[in-house]
Amino acid sequence: MVIEINKNSDPKEIKKLLHSSPKKGNLKDFFGKLKRNIDGLEFQKKARNEWD
């Protein structure tokens, strides 16, 4: 489903469209820590080192 929002859209109408969305789901599976055995700081240093 695509909802087009422009600068003149009424916030109440936007909320109404969002609540009428056919897809309902649980997003808790996508939140939280990455389940990898890597150190976050080391990963950041490696990712930022690629630009040097």
mmCIF entry with sequence, helices, sheets and N, C-alpha, C, O atoms, coordinates in Angstrom:
data_MODEL
# 
_entry.id   MODEL 
# 
_entity.id                         1 
_entity.type                       polymer 
_entity.pdbx_number_of_molecules   1 
# 
_entity_poly.entity_id                      1 
_entity_poly.type                           'polypeptide(L)' 
_entity_poly.nstd_linkage                   no 
_entity_poly.nstd_monomer                   no 
_entity_poly.pdbx_seq_one_letter_code       MVIEINKNSDPKEIKKLLHSSPKKGNLKDFFGKLKRNIDGLEFQKKARNEWD 
_entity_poly.pdbx_seq_one_letter_code_can   MVIEINKNSDPKEIKKLLHSSPKKGNLKDFFGKLKRNIDGLEFQKKARNEWD 
_entity_poly.pdbx_strand_id                 A 
# 
loop_
_entity_poly_seq.entity_id 
_entity_poly_seq.num 
_entity_poly_seq.mon_id 
_entity_poly_seq.hetero 
1 1  MET n 
1 2  VAL n 
1 3  ILE n 
1 4  GLU n 
1 5  ILE n 
1 6  ASN n 
1 7  LYS n 
1 8  ASN n 
1 9  SER n 
1 10 ASP n 
1 11 PRO n 
1 12 LYS n 
1 13 GLU n 
1 14 ILE n 
1 15 LYS n 
1 16 LYS n 
1 17 LEU n 
1 18 LEU n 
1 19 HIS n 
1 20 SER n 
1 21 SER n 
1 22 PRO n 
1 23 LYS n 
1 24 LYS n 
1 25 GLY n 
1 26 ASN n 
1 27 LEU n 
1 28 LYS n 
1 29 ASP n 
1 30 PHE n 
1 31 PHE n 
1 32 GLY n 
1 33 LYS n 
1 34 LEU n 
1 35 LYS n 
1 36 ARG n 
1 37 ASN n 
1 38 ILE n 
1 39 ASP n 
1 40 GLY n 
1 41 LEU n 
1 42 GLU n 
1 43 PHE n 
1 44 GLN n 
1 45 LYS n 
1 46 LYS n 
1 47 ALA n 
1 48 ARG n 
1 49 ASN n 
1 50 GLU n 
1 51 TRP n 
1 52 ASP n 
# 
_struct_asym.id          A 
_struct_asym.entity_id   1 
# 
loop_
_struct_conf.conf_type_id 
_struct_conf.id 
_struct_conf.pdbx_PDB_helix_id 
_struct_conf.beg_label_comp_id 
_struct_conf.beg_label_asym_id 
_struct_conf.beg_label_seq_id 
_struct_conf.pdbx_beg_PDB_ins_code 
_struct_conf.end_label_comp_id 
_struct_conf.end_label_asym_id 
_struct_conf.end_label_seq_id 
_struct_conf.pdbx_end_PDB_ins_code 
_struct_conf.beg_auth_comp_id 
_struct_conf.beg_auth_asym_id 
_struct_conf.beg_auth_seq_id 
_struct_conf.end_auth_comp_id 
_struct_conf.end_auth_asym_id 
_struct_conf.end_auth_seq_id 
_struct_conf.pdbx_PDB_helix_class 
_struct_conf.details 
_struct_conf.pdbx_PDB_helix_length 
HELX_P HELX_P1 AA1 PRO A 11 ? HIS A 19 ? PRO A 11 HIS A 19 1 ? 9  
HELX_P HELX_P2 AA2 LYS A 28 ? PHE A 30 ? LYS A 28 PHE A 30 5 ? 3  
HELX_P HELX_P3 AA3 GLY A 40 ? ASN A 49 ? GLY A 40 ASN A 49 1 ? 10 
# 
_struct_conf_type.id          HELX_P 
_struct_conf_type.criteria    ? 
_struct_conf_type.reference   ? 
# 
loop_
_atom_site.group_PDB 
_atom_site.id 
_atom_site.type_symbol 
_atom_site.label_atom_id 
_atom_site.label_alt_id 
_atom_site.label_comp_id 
_atom_site.label_asym_id 
_atom_site.label_entity_id 
_atom_site.label_seq_id 
_atom_site.pdbx_PDB_ins_code 
_atom_site.Cartn_x 
_atom_site.Cartn_y 
_atom_site.Cartn_z 
_atom_site.occupancy 
_atom_site.B_iso_or_equiv 
_atom_site.pdbx_formal_charge 
_atom_site.auth_seq_id 
_atom_site.auth_comp_id 
_atom_site.auth_asym_id 
_atom_site.auth_atom_id 
_atom_site.pdbx_PDB_model_num 
ATOM 1   N N  . MET A 1 1  ? 0.846  -1.177  0.000  1.00 0.00 ? 1  MET A N  1 
ATOM 2   C CA . MET A 1 1  ? 0.000  0.000   0.000  1.00 0.00 ? 1  MET A CA 1 
ATOM 3   C C  . MET A 1 1  ? 0.890  1.237   0.000  1.00 0.00 ? 1  MET A C  1 
ATOM 4   O O  . MET A 1 1  ? 1.869  1.306   0.743  1.00 0.00 ? 1  MET A O  1 
ATOM 5   N N  . VAL A 1 2  ? 0.552  2.196   -0.822 1.00 0.00 ? 2  VAL A N  1 
ATOM 6   C CA . VAL A 1 2  ? 1.310  3.431   -0.922 1.00 0.00 ? 2  VAL A CA 1 
ATOM 7   C C  . VAL A 1 2  ? 0.419  4.573   -0.472 1.00 0.00 ? 2  VAL A C  1 
ATOM 8   O O  . VAL A 1 2  ? -0.715 4.714   -0.929 1.00 0.00 ? 2  VAL A O  1 
ATOM 9   N N  . ILE A 1 3  ? 0.944  5.379   0.425  1.00 0.00 ? 3  ILE A N  1 
ATOM 10  C CA . ILE A 1 3  ? 0.223  6.567   0.882  1.00 0.00 ? 3  ILE A CA 1 
ATOM 11  C C  . ILE A 1 3  ? 1.035  7.773   0.447  1.00 0.00 ? 3  ILE A C  1 
ATOM 12  O O  . ILE A 1 3  ? 2.188  7.937   0.847  1.00 0.00 ? 3  ILE A O  1 
ATOM 13  N N  . GLU A 1 4  ? 0.431  8.609   -0.368 1.00 0.00 ? 4  GLU A N  1 
ATOM 14  C CA . GLU A 1 4  ? 1.110  9.813   -0.823 1.00 0.00 ? 4  GLU A CA 1 
ATOM 15  C C  . GLU A 1 4  ? 0.802  10.946  0.130  1.00 0.00 ? 4  GLU A C  1 
ATOM 16  O O  . GLU A 1 4  ? -0.357 11.231  0.432  1.00 0.00 ? 4  GLU A O  1 
ATOM 17  N N  . ILE A 1 5  ? 1.859  11.588  0.599  1.00 0.00 ? 5  ILE A N  1 
ATOM 18  C CA . ILE A 1 5  ? 1.712  12.703  1.536  1.00 0.00 ? 5  ILE A CA 1 
ATOM 19  C C  . ILE A 1 5  ? 2.402  13.909  0.919  1.00 0.00 ? 5  ILE A C  1 
ATOM 20  O O  . ILE A 1 5  ? 3.575  13.851  0.553  1.00 0.00 ? 5  ILE A O  1 
ATOM 21  N N  . ASN A 1 6  ? 1.671  14.983  0.813  1.00 0.00 ? 6  ASN A N  1 
ATOM 22  C CA . ASN A 1 6  ? 2.277  16.217  0.344  1.00 0.00 ? 6  ASN A CA 1 
ATOM 23  C C  . ASN A 1 6  ? 2.264  17.232  1.479  1.00 0.00 ? 6  ASN A C  1 
ATOM 24  O O  . ASN A 1 6  ? 1.770  16.937  2.567  1.00 0.00 ? 6  ASN A O  1 
ATOM 25  N N  . LYS A 1 7  ? 2.796  18.413  1.238  1.00 0.00 ? 7  LYS A N  1 
ATOM 26  C CA . LYS A 1 7  ? 2.921  19.391  2.313  1.00 0.00 ? 7  LYS A CA 1 
ATOM 27  C C  . LYS A 1 7  ? 1.568  19.937  2.786  1.00 0.00 ? 7  LYS A C  1 
ATOM 28  O O  . LYS A 1 7  ? 1.491  20.541  3.855  1.00 0.00 ? 7  LYS A O  1 
ATOM 29  N N  . ASN A 1 8  ? 0.520  19.734  2.014  1.00 0.00 ? 8  ASN A N  1 
ATOM 30  C CA . ASN A 1 8  ? -0.807 20.218  2.401  1.00 0.00 ? 8  ASN A CA 1 
ATOM 31  C C  . ASN A 1 8  ? -1.678 19.132  3.038  1.00 0.00 ? 8  ASN A C  1 
ATOM 32  O O  . ASN A 1 8  ? -2.855 19.367  3.312  1.00 0.00 ? 8  ASN A O  1 
ATOM 33  N N  . SER A 1 9  ? -1.109 17.950  3.275  1.00 0.00 ? 9  SER A N  1 
ATOM 34  C CA . SER A 1 9  ? -1.878 16.841  3.848  1.00 0.00 ? 9  SER A CA 1 
ATOM 35  C C  . SER A 1 9  ? -2.265 17.154  5.289  1.00 0.00 ? 9  SER A C  1 
ATOM 36  O O  . SER A 1 9  ? -1.473 17.697  6.060  1.00 0.00 ? 9  SER A O  1 
ATOM 37  N N  . ASP A 1 10 ? -3.482 16.803  5.628  1.00 0.00 ? 10 ASP A N  1 
ATOM 38  C CA . ASP A 1 10 ? -3.992 17.006  6.977  1.00 0.00 ? 10 ASP A CA 1 
ATOM 39  C C  . ASP A 1 10 ? -3.504 15.866  7.876  1.00 0.00 ? 10 ASP A C  1 
ATOM 40  O O  . ASP A 1 10 ? -3.682 14.701  7.523  1.00 0.00 ? 10 ASP A O  1 
ATOM 41  N N  . PRO A 1 11 ? -2.898 16.168  9.023  1.00 0.00 ? 11 PRO A N  1 
ATOM 42  C CA . PRO A 1 11 ? -2.398 15.109  9.919  1.00 0.00 ? 11 PRO A CA 1 
ATOM 43  C C  . PRO A 1 11 ? -3.476 14.114  10.340 1.00 0.00 ? 11 PRO A C  1 
ATOM 44  O O  . PRO A 1 11 ? -3.189 12.926  10.484 1.00 0.00 ? 11 PRO A O  1 
ATOM 45  N N  . LYS A 1 12 ? -4.686 14.570  10.537 1.00 0.00 ? 12 LYS A N  1 
ATOM 46  C CA . LYS A 1 12 ? -5.772 13.665  10.922 1.00 0.00 ? 12 LYS A CA 1 
ATOM 47  C C  . LYS A 1 12 ? -6.068 12.667  9.803  1.00 0.00 ? 12 LYS A C  1 
ATOM 48  O O  . LYS A 1 12 ? -6.314 11.487  10.052 1.00 0.00 ? 12 LYS A O  1 
ATOM 49  N N  . GLU A 1 13 ? -6.040 13.160  8.579  1.00 0.00 ? 13 GLU A N  1 
ATOM 50  C CA . GLU A 1 13 ? -6.294 12.286  7.431  1.00 0.00 ? 13 GLU A CA 1 
ATOM 51  C C  . GLU A 1 13 ? -5.164 11.264  7.264  1.00 0.00 ? 13 GLU A C  1 
ATOM 52  O O  . GLU A 1 13 ? -5.416 10.111  6.914  1.00 0.00 ? 13 GLU A O  1 
ATOM 53  N N  . ILE A 1 14 ? -3.931 11.685  7.511  1.00 0.00 ? 14 ILE A N  1 
ATOM 54  C CA . ILE A 1 14 ? -2.794 10.773  7.421  1.00 0.00 ? 14 ILE A CA 1 
ATOM 55  C C  . ILE A 1 14 ? -2.924 9.654   8.450  1.00 0.00 ? 14 ILE A C  1 
ATOM 56  O O  . ILE A 1 14 ? -2.715 8.486   8.125  1.00 0.00 ? 14 ILE A O  1 
ATOM 57  N N  . LYS A 1 15 ? -3.266 10.003  9.682  1.00 0.00 ? 15 LYS A N  1 
ATOM 58  C CA . LYS A 1 15 ? -3.446 8.995   10.731 1.00 0.00 ? 15 LYS A CA 1 
ATOM 59  C C  . LYS A 1 15 ? -4.565 8.030   10.368 1.00 0.00 ? 15 LYS A C  1 
ATOM 60  O O  . LYS A 1 15 ? -4.461 6.828   10.615 1.00 0.00 ? 15 LYS A O  1 
ATOM 61  N N  . LYS A 1 16 ? -5.631 8.555   9.785  1.00 0.00 ? 16 LYS A N  1 
ATOM 62  C CA . LYS A 1 16 ? -6.753 7.714   9.377  1.00 0.00 ? 16 LYS A CA 1 
ATOM 63  C C  . LYS A 1 16 ? -6.303 6.714   8.310  1.00 0.00 ? 16 LYS A C  1 
ATOM 64  O O  . LYS A 1 16 ? -6.670 5.541   8.367  1.00 0.00 ? 16 LYS A O  1 
ATOM 65  N N  . LEU A 1 17 ? -5.512 7.175   7.340  1.00 0.00 ? 17 LEU A N  1 
ATOM 66  C CA . LEU A 1 17 ? -5.006 6.297   6.291  1.00 0.00 ? 17 LEU A CA 1 
ATOM 67  C C  . LEU A 1 17 ? -4.071 5.233   6.854  1.00 0.00 ? 17 LEU A C  1 
ATOM 68  O O  . LEU A 1 17 ? -4.109 4.077   6.431  1.00 0.00 ? 17 LEU A O  1 
ATOM 69  N N  . LEU A 1 18 ? -3.236 5.624   7.804  1.00 0.00 ? 18 LEU A N  1 
ATOM 70  C CA . LEU A 1 18 ? -2.307 4.668   8.400  1.00 0.00 ? 18 LEU A CA 1 
ATOM 71  C C  . LEU A 1 18 ? -3.036 3.595   9.198  1.00 0.00 ? 18 LEU A C  1 
ATOM 72  O O  . LEU A 1 18 ? -2.637 2.430   9.182  1.00 0.00 ? 18 LEU A O  1 
ATOM 73  N N  . HIS A 1 19 ? -4.096 3.978   9.894  1.00 0.00 ? 19 HIS A N  1 
ATOM 74  C CA . HIS A 1 19 ? -4.852 3.005   10.679 1.00 0.00 ? 19 HIS A CA 1 
ATOM 75  C C  . HIS A 1 19 ? -5.681 2.075   9.793  1.00 0.00 ? 19 HIS A C  1 
ATOM 76  O O  . HIS A 1 19 ? -6.043 0.976   10.214 1.00 0.00 ? 19 HIS A O  1 
ATOM 77  N N  . SER A 1 20 ? -5.978 2.506   8.584  1.00 0.00 ? 20 SER A N  1 
ATOM 78  C CA . SER A 1 20 ? -6.768 1.667   7.688  1.00 0.00 ? 20 SER A CA 1 
ATOM 79  C C  . SER A 1 20 ? -5.888 0.756   6.833  1.00 0.00 ? 20 SER A C  1 
ATOM 80  O O  . SER A 1 20 ? -6.388 0.046   5.960  1.00 0.00 ? 20 SER A O  1 
ATOM 81  N N  . SER A 1 21 ? -4.597 0.776   7.081  1.00 0.00 ? 21 SER A N  1 
ATOM 82  C CA . SER A 1 21 ? -3.666 -0.040  6.324  1.00 0.00 ? 21 SER A CA 1 
ATOM 83  C C  . SER A 1 21 ? -3.984 -1.524  6.521  1.00 0.00 ? 21 SER A C  1 
ATOM 84  O O  . SER A 1 21 ? -4.214 -1.959  7.649  1.00 0.00 ? 21 SER A O  1 
ATOM 85  N N  . PRO A 1 22 ? -4.000 -2.305  5.436  1.00 0.00 ? 22 PRO A N  1 
ATOM 86  C CA . PRO A 1 22 ? -4.342 -3.722  5.571  1.00 0.00 ? 22 PRO A CA 1 
ATOM 87  C C  . PRO A 1 22 ? -3.251 -4.549  6.251  1.00 0.00 ? 22 PRO A C  1 
ATOM 88  O O  . PRO A 1 22 ? -3.541 -5.595  6.831  1.00 0.00 ? 22 PRO A O  1 
ATOM 89  N N  . LYS A 1 23 ? -2.002 -4.090  6.185  1.00 0.00 ? 23 LYS A N  1 
ATOM 90  C CA . LYS A 1 23 ? -0.914 -4.857  6.789  1.00 0.00 ? 23 LYS A CA 1 
ATOM 91  C C  . LYS A 1 23 ? -0.750 -4.474  8.246  1.00 0.00 ? 23 LYS A C  1 
ATOM 92  O O  . LYS A 1 23 ? -0.473 -3.321  8.577  1.00 0.00 ? 23 LYS A O  1 
ATOM 93  N N  . LYS A 1 24 ? -0.920 -5.424  9.078  1.00 0.00 ? 24 LYS A N  1 
ATOM 94  C CA . LYS A 1 24 ? -0.666 -5.247  10.499 1.00 0.00 ? 24 LYS A CA 1 
ATOM 95  C C  . LYS A 1 24 ? 0.366  -6.296  10.862 1.00 0.00 ? 24 LYS A C  1 
ATOM 96  O O  . LYS A 1 24 ? 0.288  -7.432  10.395 1.00 0.00 ? 24 LYS A O  1 
ATOM 97  N N  . GLY A 1 25 ? 1.303  -5.939  11.663 1.00 0.00 ? 25 GLY A N  1 
ATOM 98  C CA . GLY A 1 25 ? 2.320  -6.918  12.011 1.00 0.00 ? 25 GLY A CA 1 
ATOM 99  C C  . GLY A 1 25 ? 3.066  -6.512  13.257 1.00 0.00 ? 25 GLY A C  1 
ATOM 100 O O  . GLY A 1 25 ? 2.869  -5.430  13.809 1.00 0.00 ? 25 GLY A O  1 
ATOM 101 N N  . ASN A 1 26 ? 3.901  -7.382  13.669 1.00 0.00 ? 26 ASN A N  1 
ATOM 102 C CA . ASN A 1 26 ? 4.694  -7.157  14.849 1.00 0.00 ? 26 ASN A CA 1 
ATOM 103 C C  . ASN A 1 26 ? 6.126  -6.885  14.400 1.00 0.00 ? 26 ASN A C  1 
ATOM 104 O O  . ASN A 1 26 ? 6.760  -7.737  13.777 1.00 0.00 ? 26 ASN A O  1 
ATOM 105 N N  . LEU A 1 27 ? 6.629  -5.707  14.716 1.00 0.00 ? 27 LEU A N  1 
ATOM 106 C CA . LEU A 1 27 ? 7.964  -5.333  14.281 1.00 0.00 ? 27 LEU A CA 1 
ATOM 107 C C  . LEU A 1 27 ? 9.025  -5.615  15.331 1.00 0.00 ? 27 LEU A C  1 
ATOM 108 O O  . LEU A 1 27 ? 10.190 -5.271  15.135 1.00 0.00 ? 27 LEU A O  1 
ATOM 109 N N  . LYS A 1 28 ? 8.648  -6.229  16.430 1.00 0.00 ? 28 LYS A N  1 
ATOM 110 C CA . LYS A 1 28 ? 9.622  -6.435  17.500 1.00 0.00 ? 28 LYS A CA 1 
ATOM 111 C C  . LYS A 1 28 ? 10.751 -7.367  17.071 1.00 0.00 ? 28 LYS A C  1 
ATOM 112 O O  . LYS A 1 28 ? 11.822 -7.356  17.677 1.00 0.00 ? 28 LYS A O  1 
ATOM 113 N N  . ASP A 1 29 ? 10.528 -8.162  16.047 1.00 0.00 ? 29 ASP A N  1 
ATOM 114 C CA . ASP A 1 29 ? 11.585 -9.038  15.556 1.00 0.00 ? 29 ASP A CA 1 
ATOM 115 C C  . ASP A 1 29 ? 12.720 -8.250  14.914 1.00 0.00 ? 29 ASP A C  1 
ATOM 116 O O  . ASP A 1 29 ? 13.837 -8.756  14.804 1.00 0.00 ? 29 ASP A O  1 
ATOM 117 N N  . PHE A 1 30 ? 12.450 -7.026  14.492 1.00 0.00 ? 30 PHE A N  1 
ATOM 118 C CA . PHE A 1 30 ? 13.436 -6.224  13.799 1.00 0.00 ? 30 PHE A CA 1 
ATOM 119 C C  . PHE A 1 30 ? 14.160 -5.242  14.706 1.00 0.00 ? 30 PHE A C  1 
ATOM 120 O O  . PHE A 1 30 ? 15.051 -4.530  14.243 1.00 0.00 ? 30 PHE A O  1 
ATOM 121 N N  . PHE A 1 31 ? 13.807 -5.182  15.973 1.00 0.00 ? 31 PHE A N  1 
ATOM 122 C CA . PHE A 1 31 ? 14.419 -4.254  16.916 1.00 0.00 ? 31 PHE A CA 1 
ATOM 123 C C  . PHE A 1 31 ? 15.393 -4.982  17.824 1.00 0.00 ? 31 PHE A C  1 
ATOM 124 O O  . PHE A 1 31 ? 15.243 -6.177  18.081 1.00 0.00 ? 31 PHE A O  1 
ATOM 125 N N  . GLY A 1 32 ? 16.373 -4.269  18.300 1.00 0.00 ? 32 GLY A N  1 
ATOM 126 C CA . GLY A 1 32 ? 17.290 -4.851  19.268 1.00 0.00 ? 32 GLY A CA 1 
ATOM 127 C C  . GLY A 1 32 ? 18.697 -4.959  18.730 1.00 0.00 ? 32 GLY A C  1 
ATOM 128 O O  . GLY A 1 32 ? 19.069 -4.313  17.750 1.00 0.00 ? 32 GLY A O  1 
ATOM 129 N N  . LYS A 1 33 ? 19.451 -5.777  19.385 1.00 0.00 ? 33 LYS A N  1 
ATOM 130 C CA . LYS A 1 33 ? 20.856 -5.953  19.044 1.00 0.00 ? 33 LYS A CA 1 
ATOM 131 C C  . LYS A 1 33 ? 21.010 -6.866  17.839 1.00 0.00 ? 33 LYS A C  1 
ATOM 132 O O  . LYS A 1 33 ? 20.168 -7.719  17.559 1.00 0.00 ? 33 LYS A O  1 
ATOM 133 N N  . LEU A 1 34 ? 22.106 -6.657  17.145 1.00 0.00 ? 34 LEU A N  1 
ATOM 134 C CA . LEU A 1 34 ? 22.447 -7.574  16.069 1.00 0.00 ? 34 LEU A CA 1 
ATOM 135 C C  . LEU A 1 34 ? 22.908 -8.879  16.687 1.00 0.00 ? 34 LEU A C  1 
ATOM 136 O O  . LEU A 1 34 ? 23.664 -8.873  17.659 1.00 0.00 ? 34 LEU A O  1 
ATOM 137 N N  . LYS A 1 35 ? 22.473 -9.967  16.150 1.00 0.00 ? 35 LYS A N  1 
ATOM 138 C CA . LYS A 1 35 ? 22.832 -11.262 16.694 1.00 0.00 ? 35 LYS A CA 1 
ATOM 139 C C  . LYS A 1 35 ? 24.043 -11.808 15.945 1.00 0.00 ? 35 LYS A C  1 
ATOM 140 O O  . LYS A 1 35 ? 23.966 -12.808 15.231 1.00 0.00 ? 35 LYS A O  1 
ATOM 141 N N  . ARG A 1 36 ? 25.143 -11.127 16.133 1.00 0.00 ? 36 ARG A N  1 
ATOM 142 C CA . ARG A 1 36 ? 26.404 -11.534 15.520 1.00 0.00 ? 36 ARG A CA 1 
ATOM 143 C C  . ARG A 1 36 ? 27.459 -11.531 16.610 1.00 0.00 ? 36 ARG A C  1 
ATOM 144 O O  . ARG A 1 36 ? 27.332 -10.827 17.611 1.00 0.00 ? 36 ARG A O  1 
ATOM 145 N N  . ASN A 1 37 ? 28.469 -12.300 16.413 1.00 0.00 ? 37 ASN A N  1 
ATOM 146 C CA . ASN A 1 37 ? 29.541 -12.357 17.403 1.00 0.00 ? 37 ASN A CA 1 
ATOM 147 C C  . ASN A 1 37 ? 30.672 -11.412 17.022 1.00 0.00 ? 37 ASN A C  1 
ATOM 148 O O  . ASN A 1 37 ? 31.818 -11.827 16.852 1.00 0.00 ? 37 ASN A O  1 
ATOM 149 N N  . ILE A 1 38 ? 30.323 -10.113 16.889 1.00 0.00 ? 38 ILE A N  1 
ATOM 150 C CA . ILE A 1 38 ? 31.339 -9.122  16.570 1.00 0.00 ? 38 ILE A CA 1 
ATOM 151 C C  . ILE A 1 38 ? 31.255 -8.003  17.589 1.00 0.00 ? 38 ILE A C  1 
ATOM 152 O O  . ILE A 1 38 ? 30.202 -7.751  18.174 1.00 0.00 ? 38 ILE A O  1 
ATOM 153 N N  . ASP A 1 39 ? 32.374 -7.341  17.790 1.00 0.00 ? 39 ASP A N  1 
ATOM 154 C CA . ASP A 1 39 ? 32.417 -6.198  18.691 1.00 0.00 ? 39 ASP A CA 1 
ATOM 155 C C  . ASP A 1 39 ? 31.960 -4.959  17.922 1.00 0.00 ? 39 ASP A C  1 
ATOM 156 O O  . ASP A 1 39 ? 32.462 -4.686  16.832 1.00 0.00 ? 39 ASP A O  1 
ATOM 157 N N  . GLY A 1 40 ? 31.016 -4.214  18.481 1.00 0.00 ? 40 GLY A N  1 
ATOM 158 C CA . GLY A 1 40 ? 30.458 -3.053  17.801 1.00 0.00 ? 40 GLY A CA 1 
ATOM 159 C C  . GLY A 1 40 ? 31.495 -1.989  17.505 1.00 0.00 ? 40 GLY A C  1 
ATOM 160 O O  . GLY A 1 40 ? 31.486 -1.390  16.429 1.00 0.00 ? 40 GLY A O  1 
ATOM 161 N N  . LEU A 1 41 ? 32.398 -1.748  18.462 1.00 0.00 ? 41 LEU A N  1 
ATOM 162 C CA . LEU A 1 41 ? 33.424 -0.729  18.265 1.00 0.00 ? 41 LEU A CA 1 
ATOM 163 C C  . LEU A 1 41 ? 34.394 -1.128  17.162 1.00 0.00 ? 41 LEU A C  1 
ATOM 164 O O  . LEU A 1 41 ? 34.766 -0.301  16.329 1.00 0.00 ? 41 LEU A O  1 
ATOM 165 N N  . GLU A 1 42 ? 34.802 -2.385  17.155 1.00 0.00 ? 42 GLU A N  1 
ATOM 166 C CA . GLU A 1 42 ? 35.700 -2.866  16.102 1.00 0.00 ? 42 GLU A CA 1 
ATOM 167 C C  . GLU A 1 42 ? 35.034 -2.772  14.733 1.00 0.00 ? 42 GLU A C  1 
ATOM 168 O O  . GLU A 1 42 ? 35.685 -2.422  13.749 1.00 0.00 ? 42 GLU A O  1 
ATOM 169 N N  . PHE A 1 43 ? 33.750 -3.082  14.665 1.00 0.00 ? 43 PHE A N  1 
ATOM 170 C CA . PHE A 1 43 ? 33.021 -2.987  13.406 1.00 0.00 ? 43 PHE A CA 1 
ATOM 171 C C  . PHE A 1 43 ? 33.002 -1.546  12.906 1.00 0.00 ? 43 PHE A C  1 
ATOM 172 O O  . PHE A 1 43 ? 33.212 -1.295  11.719 1.00 0.00 ? 43 PHE A O  1 
ATOM 173 N N  . GLN A 1 44 ? 32.748 -0.588  13.819 1.00 0.00 ? 44 GLN A N  1 
ATOM 174 C CA . GLN A 1 44 ? 32.718 0.825   13.429 1.00 0.00 ? 44 GLN A CA 1 
ATOM 175 C C  . GLN A 1 44 ? 34.072 1.286   12.932 1.00 0.00 ? 44 GLN A C  1 
ATOM 176 O O  . GLN A 1 44 ? 34.163 1.984   11.923 1.00 0.00 ? 44 GLN A O  1 
ATOM 177 N N  . LYS A 1 45 ? 35.126 0.897   13.637 1.00 0.00 ? 45 LYS A N  1 
ATOM 178 C CA . LYS A 1 45 ? 36.470 1.294   13.201 1.00 0.00 ? 45 LYS A CA 1 
ATOM 179 C C  . LYS A 1 45 ? 36.773 0.736   11.821 1.00 0.00 ? 45 LYS A C  1 
ATOM 180 O O  . LYS A 1 45 ? 37.337 1.434   10.978 1.00 0.00 ? 45 LYS A O  1 
ATOM 181 N N  . LYS A 1 46 ? 36.405 -0.512  11.585 1.00 0.00 ? 46 LYS A N  1 
ATOM 182 C CA . LYS A 1 46 ? 36.665 -1.132  10.284 1.00 0.00 ? 46 LYS A CA 1 
ATOM 183 C C  . LYS A 1 46 ? 35.850 -0.435  9.195  1.00 0.00 ? 46 LYS A C  1 
ATOM 184 O O  . LYS A 1 46 ? 36.369 -0.165  8.112  1.00 0.00 ? 46 LYS A O  1 
ATOM 185 N N  . ALA A 1 47 ? 34.569 -0.140  9.476  1.00 0.00 ? 47 ALA A N  1 
ATOM 186 C CA . ALA A 1 47 ? 33.697 0.501   8.479  1.00 0.00 ? 47 ALA A CA 1 
ATOM 187 C C  . ALA A 1 47 ? 34.197 1.901   8.144  1.00 0.00 ? 47 ALA A C  1 
ATOM 188 O O  . ALA A 1 47 ? 34.146 2.317   6.986  1.00 0.00 ? 47 ALA A O  1 
ATOM 189 N N  . ARG A 1 48 ? 34.677 2.625   9.140  1.00 0.00 ? 48 ARG A N  1 
ATOM 190 C CA . ARG A 1 48 ? 35.150 3.997   8.900  1.00 0.00 ? 48 ARG A CA 1 
ATOM 191 C C  . ARG A 1 48 ? 36.523 4.010   8.277  1.00 0.00 ? 48 ARG A C  1 
ATOM 192 O O  . ARG A 1 48 ? 36.897 4.982   7.622  1.00 0.00 ? 48 ARG A O  1 
ATOM 193 N N  . ASN A 1 49 ? 37.276 2.952   8.468  1.00 0.00 ? 49 ASN A N  1 
ATOM 194 C CA . ASN A 1 49 ? 38.606 2.861   7.885  1.00 0.00 ? 49 ASN A CA 1 
ATOM 195 C C  . ASN A 1 49 ? 38.549 2.699   6.376  1.00 0.00 ? 49 ASN A C  1 
ATOM 196 O O  . ASN A 1 49 ? 39.521 3.009   5.688  1.00 0.00 ? 49 ASN A O  1 
ATOM 197 N N  . GLU A 1 50 ? 37.440 2.224   5.854  1.00 0.00 ? 50 GLU A N  1 
ATOM 198 C CA . GLU A 1 50 ? 37.315 2.016   4.415  1.00 0.00 ? 50 GLU A CA 1 
ATOM 199 C C  . GLU A 1 50 ? 37.372 3.331   3.643  1.00 0.00 ? 50 GLU A C  1 
ATOM 200 O O  . GLU A 1 50 ? 37.680 3.329   2.451  1.00 0.00 ? 50 GLU A O  1 
ATOM 201 N N  . TRP A 1 51 ? 37.079 4.452   4.300  1.00 0.00 ? 51 TRP A N  1 
ATOM 202 C CA . TRP A 1 51 ? 37.073 5.745   3.631  1.00 0.00 ? 51 TRP A CA 1 
ATOM 203 C C  . TRP A 1 51 ? 38.483 6.345   3.554  1.00 0.00 ? 51 TRP A C  1 
ATOM 204 O O  . TRP A 1 51 ? 38.716 7.269   2.775  1.00 0.00 ? 51 TRP A O  1 
ATOM 205 N N  . ASP A 1 52 ? 39.413 5.833   4.346  1.00 0.00 ? 52 ASP A N  1 
ATOM 206 C CA . ASP A 1 52 ? 40.777 6.386   4.335  1.00 0.00 ? 52 ASP A CA 1 
ATOM 207 C C  . ASP A 1 52 ? 41.573 5.899   3.164  1.00 0.00 ? 52 ASP A C  1 
ATOM 208 O O  . ASP A 1 52 ? 42.736 6.271   3.011  1.00 0.00 ? 52 ASP A O  1 
# 
